[in-house]
């Protein structure tokens, strides 16, 4: 019962804040700046994959905001190889976020602290999350921004290719919006929705922090649109506690 009451109160507050944001929102730009947000801890050389996929986007008005979760020196060194590009910004937090130590609970919320910081640092009108070992298709940003502008949506999601334990690729099944049907990196949302942060305690509800956030947006009445087609590739990371999809 307490959880039900908390959820109702949270939704009520989110709806009120969303109404304020909409009243104060500036007119939409024709080609808005998009902030691609990457959180990382110990990706090492694997972080080249998402960064290079960002820099290869067909849509050119973007920045890449990378936030280290007090990341290791190797990961930081690889990222700094790209910061000569004025579109790439890197901040490494001095203390790691508080998460469970291991297992599925850790996987559900790991990185939520630097992701939230990345959203706060974003200068763009839209935020495009990307995990630190995955990649965008070259048209990811263009496809999702275009669909958002065309539909008047405030959050857009697409299909993702999910790597399986045998190395094969399996696409997410599309609508309805539900757990297991959407990938963290196949989403684009307006940056003025960042008042709804990732909840690092969502593991206590047995929910990944990103899915918890998408549900919260849906309950608040955020305008959500699905864009058919794969725009994201999620690579298997054995041992991180994630379930097979």
N, C-alpha and C positions, 0 to 999 in steps of 0.2 A: 504494500500500500504506500509506504514512504517513497519508493522509487516512482510509482505512478504519479504521486503528487509533485515530486521534483520535476518529472518530465513535463507535466502540464504547465508548471510555472515557467520552466525554461522556454517552452514553446511560446507561451504568452509574451514573455519578454523579447524573444527573438522576433516575433511578428511586429511588435511595437517598434523595435529598432529598425526592422526592414522598412516599415512605412516611413520612418524618418529619413533613412538613406535614400529611398526613392524620391522623396520630396526635394532633397538637397542635391540630387545627382545632376551633374553637368550633361549637356547634350552629347550623344555618342559621337566619337570621332569616326571618320571614314576608314582610316587605317590606324586603329588604336595601338598604343605601345603595349606589348605583352611581356610580362615578367615570367620567365621560366625559372621555376624554383627547384633547386636540388639540395637535399640534405645528405650528409655523408659522415661516416665514422671511420671505417677501415677498408674502403673500396680498393685502395692501391691503384694499380694500372687499369683496373676495370672501369674507373671513372672516366677514362678517355671516351668510352663508347657513348654515354649520354651527352657529354660535352660536345663531341664532334657531330652527333646527330642534331644537336641544337644549332650549331654553327652552319649546318648544311640546309637549314630550313628555306623553303621557297618564299616564305613570308619574311620580310627583312626588318620590320620595325619591332625589334625585341631586345631584351636584355636577359642575361643569365645570372641569376642570384644563387650563389652556392654558399651554404652555411655548414661549417664543420661542427659536429657534435663533440667538440674537443677532440678532433680527429687526429690520427697518427701522422707522424712526420712524413712518411712515404706518400700518403694520400695528399697531404698539403703540398708537397713538392710537385706532384704531378699536376695538381690544379694550377699552381703558380706558373706552369709552363704556358698556360692559356690566358693569363691575366694581362698580357701585353695587348690583347684585343680589348678595346674600350668597352665592348658590350658585356664582358665577363667580369663579375664582381665576386670577391671571396672574403668571407668573414669566418674566422675560426673561434668558436666560443671557448672561453677559458675553463669552463666546467661542463661536464657531460650531464644531460638530462637524467632525471630519476625514473628508472624503469625496473620492472622485475628482472631478476638476474639471468634467467634462461627460459627456454621452452616456448610453447605457444603464447603464453602471456607476454613474454618479451617481444616476440614478433608482432603482436597486435598493436603495440604502442611505440616501439623503437623508432627514434627519429622525430617523434612528434614535437619535441622542444625546438630543434633547429628548423623544422618546417614552419612552425608558428613564427619564429624570428624572421625567416625568409619572407613570409607573407607581410610582416610589418615593414620590412626593408624594401619591398617591391614598389617601384615607381609607376608601373604600368596600370592601365585600366582593367586589364585581365591578368589572371595568374594561371600558369600552366604547370602543374606539378610533374616532376619526373624523378624516378628513383635512380640511385647512384650506380646501378649496374644494368639499366635498361636503355631503350632508345626510342626516339620518335621516328616515324616515317618522315620523309622529306616534306610532305604536305600537311603534317599534323597541325601545326598552328594555323596555317591558312584555312584548312578545312573546318576547324572548330570555330575560329573567329568568324568566318564567313557564315557558318550556320547560326551562330549566336546573333549576329547582326540581322540576318534574314528573318529569324523567328522572333526576335525580341526577347530571347532567353537570357537568363542571368547565370545559368550553369548549363553547360553542354557536355555530353559524354558520347563516346564512340566505342567501337569494338577494339579489343586487344588480342594479340596472339600470345598465348601462354605456353611457355616451353614445358614439356612433360619430362618425367624421369628418364624416358627412353630417347630423349632428344627431339621427339616429334613436336609439332606445334599445333595447338588447339585454340580456335577462336572462342572468345566469350560469346554467350548465346544471345545477347541483346536484351531488349525489353521483355518483361517489366523491370524497372529499377529494383534490384534486390541483391543481397549478399551473394557473391560468387558469379554475378553477371556483369560486374563492372570492375575495372582495374583502377588503382590509384592514379596511374599516369595517363589514363584515357579521358581525363576530365579537364575542362577549362571553366573558370568561374570569375565573375567580376570581383575586382580587388576590394570594392567597398562592402563585400560580404565577409571580410576578414574579422569582423567583430565576432563571428562564429569560429572559434579556434578548435584545433584538434585537441581532444581530451586524452591526456596521457594516462588517465585512470579508467578508460573504457574497457580495459581487460577485466575489470571487476564485474562488468556486464557481459563478459565473454564476447566482446565485439572489437574488431580492428578499429583503430582510431579514425581511419579514413571513411570506412563504412558508417561509423557512428556519426561522422560529420555530414555525409550525404543524406542520411536519414533526417538529421536535424534540419538541414536546408529544406528538405521536402515537407516536413511537418510545419515549418514556418511559412510555407507558401512561396518559396523561391520559384521563379519560372524556370523549369527544367526542360531541355529538349535533347532528344537522342538523334545523333547523326550516324546513319548506317555506314559501315565500312571500317576496316582496320586502319588505325593511325598510330598504334603503339605496340611495341614488342617487350614482353616481360620475360626476362631470362631466369631460369631456375637457379636458385641459390641454396644448394643442399646444406642442411644443418642449421638453418636460421629459424626453424620452428614453424615455417609456413606450411599449411596443408596443401596437398596436391589438388589442382583444379582441372 
